């Protein structure tokens, strides 16, 4: 361990912290990772309950992945705002009828990705977000994993 360069030891520590869920409140680059509480923490825990789900912080926001592919982006636009982006191949048009949704930027919206943003302290539509995360997982995950989830979300 002592023979490894400092940057390798730091990277290993960061990976361990992410894996163990201890990254909330840390600084990633120039961006503070905000601790999730209440409904937001519940949504994160739900996304992490899917088979082989892992968490990453590629741009200072949370990315929940399955086998290296993102199925949920979670973050805020600033302050205490909460938002998430999911891929909705079946319900995209319906989802875009809500006032808090829009096609995801960076060209992802053209491929079925939808972003939802909520003001700080706003009540989150938990059941709706769970359904969207489930649909996104089914769209992104390999079919063998998607079948394990079935038509109902994991507990």
N, C-alpha and C positions, 0 to 999 in steps of 0.2 A: 504494500500500500504506500509506504513512504517513498518508494522508488518511482512512483508514477508522477508525471508533471502535475502542477497545481490545477491547471484547467481541466485535466481529466478527473481529478478527485472532485472538483466542484461540479462538473457535469454529472458525475455519478451520484453526488449528494442531491442534486436537483431532481434527477430521475427518481431517486428513492422517495423524496418528499412528494412528488407528483403522484407516484404509485400509491403511497400511503395516505394520500388525501390531505397532507399537511402544507399545501402551497397557498391556501387562502391568506390574503394580506401581504404576500410577498411581492417583490418588485421584479418584473420581467422586462429587461431592457429599460425603457423609460416609462413603462406603463405599470401602474399598481394593479395587482389582481385583487379585486374586491371580494370580500368574504360573502358568501351567499347565506341568507337566513330565511326562515319561514317558508313561504310558498316557493321561492326561488331554489332553496336547498332541497325541497321536496321534488321539484322538477329535475334537478341534477341527479338526485338519488334514483329517481325513476329511470332516467336515461342510462345511468351506470348499471342498472339491474339487468340489462339485456346481455345475452351470452357474448362473451369475449369483448365487452365494451371496455375501452381505455380512455383516459383523459390526457389531453395534450394542450399546450398553450403556444401555438405557433406565432401569433401576432399580439400576444398579451391578452387575448380572449380565450375562453374555454372552447375546446373542440372535443366532442365525444366521438370516438371512432370505433369501428369494428374492422378488424384485420387491416388496419392502416387507412381505411376510408372514412371520412367524416360523415356522420349522419345527423349531428346536431352541432350548430355553433351557438354558444351562449356568451353574452356580454352586454355591455351597456354603451350607449352613445355618449356618455359623460355623466358626471354626478352619480346619482343613485338610480338612474334609469336602468331597466332590465329589458333585455331583448333576446330573441333566439331566432335562428334560421333553420328550416327543415326542408327536405325534398318531399314534395307532395304530388306525385304523378297522377293520382286519382282525384284528389279533392282540391287541387290548386285554385280553380276558378271559384269554387264555393268559399274557400279560405280568404280569397282576395276581396270578398264582399264585406269583411269586417273592417271597421274604421282604423284599427290598430295594425293592419297588415299592408304589405306592399311587396312587389317582386324584389327578390334579393339583388343587390348591386353586383358590380363586377361581372356582368353577363350571366350570373348564375340563375337569375329569374327566367331567362329564356329556356332553361333546362329544368323547370319545375320547382325551383327553390323559392320559398316564401319566407319573409322576415316579419316578425311581430315585435312591436315595441310598446312598453308599458311605463308610465310615469312612476316615480318613486312612491311607494305606499299603495299603489293601485292593487285592487284585488285581481289575482290572476285567474283566468278560466282554466283551472287545473284539468278538468276532464277533457276539454278541447285540446289542450297542449299535450296531454298524454296520448290522445288519439293521433295527433299529428306526429309525435315522436315515434309511435308505433309504426305508422305508415312510412315514415322516413327510413326507419331501420329496415323494414321489409323491402324497400326500394334499393337500399345500398348494400345490405348484407348478402353474402353468398346464399344461395337458395337453401342449402342444407341448414344454415343457422336460422334463416327466416322461417323455415318450417317448424323449428323448435318452439318458436314464439306462438305460432298458430294465429287464429283469428282474434284472440283476446290478448291484451297486454300482460306482461309478466307482473307478478305481485310486487 
